[in-house]
Amino acid sequence: MQEKQYGEYWCTAENSIDGWSSKLSKVTELIYECPWPINPKVSSSKVTADTSSNKTFKCMIHVDPDYCADVLELQWRFNDSSAPIKSGKKYKIQEKNTNSKCKKEFTLTINDVTVEDKGNYSCQSICYEETTFVVFELKVKDAAETSMNAV
């Protein structure tokens, strides 16, 4: 069964004979259970950005709303930092619903990229003690150096 097929299905049958009739209705509910969460999906884990540009990383997080809805924690981390990245002037973090109850899009935008932003960014999904993650490696090109090399 596919996720889009879940819901209630109604079946009604009716017979009528002169002087007697009958009608029967039955409701069947199809329940879709999300697959067990797996590591987030990404298009590329090696990314290059020019200095002074903005760069956005996207993760498609698999979630199970029946199991994790109230305790799901999504985080972005930089290199080996124990503290998660916080939204602010430098970073913008967004969590978006998708057309699936089993997936969320989780993005990190780095504003005004500098050479200090070079490194590994991890997108993490934490449910109870279970953590799934993917790592992006960001390489930064200095726009001034690139234009000088072209001369």
DOVEX-957214 format. One record per residue: chain; x, y, z of N, C-alpha, C in turn. Coordinates in nm, 2 decimals. Layout:
> A	X	Y	Z	X	Y	Z	X	Y	Z
...
***
This chain:
> A	0.08	-0.12	0.00	0.00	0.00	0.00	0.09	0.13	0.00
> A	0.04	0.23	-0.07	0.12	0.35	-0.07	0.05	0.45	0.03
> A	0.13	0.55	0.07	0.09	0.64	0.17	-0.04	0.72	0.13
> A	-0.05	0.75	0.00	-0.16	0.83	-0.05	-0.29	0.75	-0.05
> A	-0.29	0.62	-0.02	-0.41	0.54	-0.02	-0.47	0.52	0.12
> A	-0.40	0.58	0.22	-0.46	0.56	0.36	-0.59	0.64	0.37
> A	-0.67	0.60	0.46	-0.79	0.68	0.49	-0.91	0.58	0.50
> A	-1.03	0.64	0.50	-1.16	0.56	0.52	-1.22	0.53	0.38
> A	-1.26	0.41	0.37	-1.33	0.37	0.25	-1.47	0.32	0.29
> A	-1.57	0.37	0.22	-1.71	0.34	0.25	-1.77	0.25	0.14
> A	-1.84	0.15	0.18	-1.90	0.06	0.08	-2.05	0.05	0.12
> A	-2.14	0.07	0.03	-2.28	0.06	0.06	-2.35	-0.03	-0.05
> A	-2.43	-0.11	0.00	-2.51	-0.20	-0.09	-2.65	-0.19	-0.05
> A	-2.74	-0.19	-0.15	-2.88	-0.18	-0.13	-2.96	-0.27	-0.22
> A	-3.05	-0.35	-0.16	-3.14	-0.44	-0.24	-3.28	-0.39	-0.21
> A	-3.36	-0.40	-0.31	-3.50	-0.38	-0.29	-3.59	-0.47	-0.37
> A	-3.68	-0.53	-0.30	-3.78	-0.62	-0.36	-3.91	-0.56	-0.32
> A	-4.01	-0.57	-0.40	-4.14	-0.52	-0.37	-4.18	-0.56	-0.23
> A	-4.20	-0.46	-0.15	-4.25	-0.48	-0.01	-4.14	-0.51	0.09
> A	-4.01	-0.51	0.04	-3.90	-0.54	0.13	-3.77	-0.48	0.07
> A	-3.70	-0.41	0.15	-3.57	-0.36	0.11	-3.47	-0.37	0.22
> A	-3.34	-0.37	0.18	-3.24	-0.37	0.28	-3.12	-0.29	0.23
> A	-3.05	-0.23	0.33	-2.94	-0.14	0.29	-2.83	-0.17	0.40
> A	-2.70	-0.19	0.35	-2.59	-0.22	0.44	-2.48	-0.13	0.40
> A	-2.42	-0.07	0.50	-2.30	0.01	0.48	-2.18	-0.04	0.57
> A	-2.07	-0.03	0.52	-1.95	-0.08	0.59	-1.84	0.02	0.57
> A	-1.77	0.05	0.67	-1.65	0.15	0.67	-1.53	0.07	0.70
> A	-1.43	0.08	0.61	-1.30	0.02	0.63	-1.19	0.13	0.63
> A	-1.11	0.12	0.73	-1.00	0.22	0.75	-0.87	0.16	0.71
> A	-0.80	0.21	0.62	-0.66	0.17	0.58	-0.57	0.26	0.66
> A	-0.48	0.20	0.73	-0.38	0.27	0.81	-0.24	0.26	0.74
> A	-0.18	0.37	0.72	-0.04	0.36	0.66	0.06	0.39	0.77
> A	0.15	0.30	0.79	0.25	0.32	0.89	0.38	0.36	0.82
> A	0.44	0.46	0.87	0.57	0.51	0.81	0.68	0.41	0.83
> A	0.77	0.40	0.73	0.88	0.30	0.75	0.97	0.36	0.86
> A	1.05	0.27	0.92	1.14	0.31	1.03	1.23	0.42	0.98
> A	1.25	0.53	1.05	1.34	0.64	1.00	1.48	0.59	0.96
> A	1.52	0.64	0.85	1.65	0.61	0.80	1.73	0.74	0.79
> A	1.86	0.73	0.75	1.94	0.85	0.74	1.88	0.94	0.64
> A	1.89	1.07	0.67	1.83	1.17	0.58	1.89	1.16	0.44
> A	1.81	1.20	0.34	1.85	1.19	0.20	1.89	1.33	0.16
> A	2.00	1.33	0.08	2.06	1.46	0.03	2.10	1.43	-0.11
> A	2.11	1.54	-0.19	2.15	1.53	-0.33	2.30	1.52	-0.35
> A	2.38	1.59	-0.26	2.52	1.58	-0.27	2.58	1.61	-0.13
> A	2.68	1.54	-0.10	2.74	1.56	0.03	2.87	1.65	0.02
> A	2.92	1.67	-0.10	3.03	1.76	-0.12	2.98	1.89	-0.19
> A	3.00	2.00	-0.13	2.94	2.13	-0.18	3.05	2.23	-0.18
> A	3.05	2.32	-0.29	3.14	2.43	-0.30	3.06	2.56	-0.30
> A	3.11	2.66	-0.23	3.05	2.79	-0.23	3.16	2.90	-0.25
> A	3.12	3.01	-0.31	3.21	3.13	-0.33	3.19	3.21	-0.20
> A	3.30	3.28	-0.16	3.29	3.37	-0.05	3.19	3.48	-0.09
> A	3.13	3.53	0.02	3.02	3.64	0.01	2.89	3.59	-0.05
> A	2.88	3.46	-0.08	2.76	3.40	-0.14	2.67	3.34	-0.02
> A	2.55	3.30	-0.05	2.47	3.23	0.05	2.46	3.09	0.00
> A	2.47	2.99	0.09	2.46	2.85	0.06	2.36	2.78	0.14
> A	2.27	2.70	0.08	2.17	2.63	0.15	2.19	2.48	0.14
> A	2.18	2.41	0.25	2.19	2.26	0.26	2.05	2.22	0.28
> A	2.00	2.11	0.22	1.87	2.05	0.24	1.88	1.90	0.27
> A	1.81	1.86	0.38	1.79	1.72	0.42	1.65	1.69	0.41
> A	1.62	1.57	0.36	1.48	1.51	0.37	1.49	1.41	0.48
> A	1.42	1.45	0.59	1.42	1.37	0.71	1.30	1.27	0.71
> A	1.33	1.15	0.74	1.22	1.05	0.75	1.18	1.04	0.90
> A	1.05	1.06	0.92	1.00	1.06	1.06	0.88	0.96	1.07
> A	0.86	0.92	1.19	0.74	0.84	1.22	0.65	0.92	1.32
> A	0.55	0.98	1.27	0.47	1.07	1.36	0.40	0.99	1.47
> A	0.37	0.86	1.45	0.31	0.78	1.55	0.40	0.75	1.67
> A	0.53	0.75	1.64	0.63	0.71	1.73	0.71	0.83	1.79
> A	0.74	0.92	1.70	0.83	1.03	1.74	0.78	1.17	1.74
> A	0.65	1.19	1.71	0.59	1.32	1.69	0.63	1.42	1.80
> A	0.62	1.38	1.93	0.64	1.47	2.04	0.78	1.48	2.08
> A	0.87	1.40	2.04	1.01	1.40	2.09	1.11	1.42	1.98
> A	1.07	1.43	1.85	1.16	1.45	1.74	1.24	1.58	1.76
> A	1.37	1.57	1.75	1.46	1.69	1.76	1.54	1.69	1.63
> A	1.54	1.80	1.56	1.62	1.82	1.44	1.73	1.92	1.47
> A	1.86	1.89	1.43	1.97	1.98	1.46	2.06	1.99	1.34
> A	2.13	2.10	1.33	2.25	2.12	1.25	2.37	2.14	1.33
> A	2.48	2.08	1.30	2.60	2.09	1.37	2.72	2.13	1.28
> A	2.82	2.20	1.33	2.93	2.24	1.25	3.06	2.17	1.31
> A	3.13	2.10	1.22	3.25	2.02	1.26	3.22	1.93	1.38
> A	3.30	1.93	1.48	3.28	1.84	1.59	3.22	1.92	1.71
> A	3.15	2.03	1.69	3.09	2.10	1.80	2.98	2.02	1.87
> A	2.98	2.03	2.00	2.88	1.96	2.07	2.75	2.04	2.08
> A	2.76	2.17	2.05	2.64	2.25	2.05	2.58	2.27	1.91
> A	2.45	2.25	1.90	2.39	2.27	1.77	2.39	2.42	1.72
> A	2.39	2.43	1.59	2.39	2.57	1.53	2.25	2.63	1.56
> A	2.25	2.76	1.59	2.13	2.83	1.62	2.10	2.93	1.50
> A	1.97	2.95	1.47	1.93	3.05	1.37	1.97	3.19	1.42
> A	2.01	3.27	1.33	2.04	3.41	1.36	2.08	3.48	1.23
> A	2.17	3.58	1.24	2.21	3.66	1.13	2.30	3.57	1.03
> A	2.38	3.49	1.08	2.47	3.40	1.00	2.40	3.28	0.94
> A	2.32	3.22	1.03	2.25	3.09	0.99	2.10	3.11	0.99
> A	2.03	3.05	0.89	1.89	3.04	0.89	1.85	2.89	0.88
> A	1.78	2.85	0.98	1.74	2.71	0.99	1.58	2.70	0.97
> A	1.54	2.61	0.88	1.40	2.60	0.86	1.36	2.45	0.86
> A	1.24	2.42	0.91	1.18	2.29	0.90	1.05	2.30	0.83
> A	1.03	2.23	0.72	0.91	2.24	0.64	0.84	2.11	0.63
> A	0.71	2.11	0.63	0.63	1.99	0.61	0.63	1.96	0.46
> A	0.62	1.84	0.42	0.61	1.80	0.28	0.47	1.74	0.26
> A	0.45	1.69	0.14	0.32	1.63	0.12	0.31	1.48	0.17
> A	0.41	1.44	0.25	0.41	1.31	0.32	0.41	1.33	0.47
> A	0.33	1.25	0.54	0.33	1.26	0.69	0.46	1.20	0.74
> A	0.53	1.13	0.66	0.65	1.06	0.70	0.78	1.13	0.67
> A	0.78	1.25	0.61	0.90	1.32	0.57	0.89	1.47	0.61
> A	1.00	1.53	0.64	1.01	1.67	0.66	1.14	1.72	0.59
> A	1.13	1.84	0.54	1.25	1.90	0.48	1.31	1.99	0.58
> A	1.44	1.97	0.60	1.52	2.05	0.71	1.63	2.12	0.64
> A	1.63	2.25	0.64	1.74	2.33	0.57	1.82	2.42	0.66
> A	1.94	2.44	0.61	2.04	2.53	0.68	2.09	2.62	0.57
> A	2.07	2.75	0.58	2.13	2.85	0.49	2.24	2.93	0.56
> A	2.36	2.93	0.50	2.47	3.01	0.56	2.47	3.14	0.48
> A	2.46	3.25	0.55	2.46	3.38	0.48	2.60	3.44	0.48
> A	2.63	3.50	0.36	2.76	3.57	0.35	2.88	3.47	0.38
> A	2.89	3.37	0.30	2.99	3.26	0.33	3.14	3.32	0.33
> A	3.21	3.28	0.43	3.36	3.32	0.44	3.44	3.19	0.45
> A	3.57	3.21	0.44	3.66	3.09	0.44	3.65	3.02	0.58
> A	3.61	3.09	0.68	3.59	3.03	0.81	3.47	2.93	0.82
> A	3.39	2.94	0.72	3.27	2.85	0.71	3.30	2.71	0.65
> A	3.43	2.70	0.60	3.47	2.57	0.54	3.47	2.46	0.65
> A	3.42	2.34	0.62	3.41	2.24	0.71	3.30	2.14	0.69
> A	3.26	2.07	0.79	3.16	1.97	0.78	3.03	2.01	0.86
> A	2.92	2.00	0.79	2.79	2.04	0.85	2.71	1.91	0.86
> A	2.65	1.88	0.98	2.57	1.76	0.98	2.43	1.79	1.01
> A	2.34	1.72	0.94	2.20	1.73	0.96	2.16	1.61	1.04
> A	2.10	1.64	1.16	2.07	1.53	1.26	1.93	1.52	1.29
> A	1.88	1.40	1.30	1.74	1.37	1.34	1.75	1.28	1.47
> A	1.70	1.33	1.58	1.71	1.26	1.70	1.57	1.22	1.76
> A	1.55	1.09	1.78	1.42	1.04	1.83	1.45	0.95	1.94
> A	1.42	0.99	2.07	1.46	0.91	2.18	1.61	0.90	2.18
> A	1.66	0.78	2.18	1.81	0.76	2.18	1.86	0.73	2.04
> A	1.77	0.73	1.94	1.81	0.70	1.80	1.85	0.82	1.72
> A	1.97	0.83	1.67	2.01	0.95	1.59	2.05	0.90	1.45
> A	1.99	0.97	1.35	2.03	0.95	1.22	2.09	1.08	1.17
> A	2.19	1.08	1.08	2.25	1.20	1.03	2.32	1.18	0.90
> A	2.35	1.30	0.84	2.42	1.30	0.71	2.52	1.42	0.72
> A	2.63	1.41	0.66	2.74	1.51	0.67	2.76	1.57	0.54
> A	2.76	1.71	0.53	2.79	1.78	0.41	2.93	1.84	0.43
> A	3.02	1.83	0.33	3.15	1.89	0.34	3.15	2.02	0.25
> A	3.17	2.13	0.32	3.16	2.26	0.25	3.31	2.30	0.22
> A	3.33	2.33	0.09	3.46	2.39	0.05	3.43	2.53	0.00
> A	3.51	2.62	0.04	3.49	2.76	0.01	3.60	2.81	-0.09
> A	3.55	2.88	-0.20	3.64	2.94	-0.29	3.64	3.09	-0.27
> A	3.76	3.15	-0.26	3.76	3.29	-0.24	3.74	3.36	-0.37
> A	3.64	3.44	-0.39	3.60	3.50	-0.51	3.71	3.59	-0.57
> A	3.79	3.66	-0.48	3.90	3.74	-0.53	4.01	3.66	-0.59
> A	4.04	3.55	-0.53	4.15	3.46	-0.58	4.10	3.40	-0.71
> A	3.98	3.36	-0.72	3.93	3.30	-0.85	3.93	3.40	-0.96
> A	3.90	3.53	-0.94	3.90	3.63	-1.05	4.05	3.66	-1.08
> A	4.14	3.66	-0.99	4.28	3.68	-1.01	4.34	3.57	-1.10
> A	4.30	3.45	-1.07	4.35	3.33	-1.15	4.31	3.34	-1.29
> A	4.19	3.40	-1.32	4.14	3.40	-1.45	4.21	3.50	-1.54
> A	4.28	3.60	-1.48	4.35	3.70	-1.55	4.47	3.65	-1.62
***
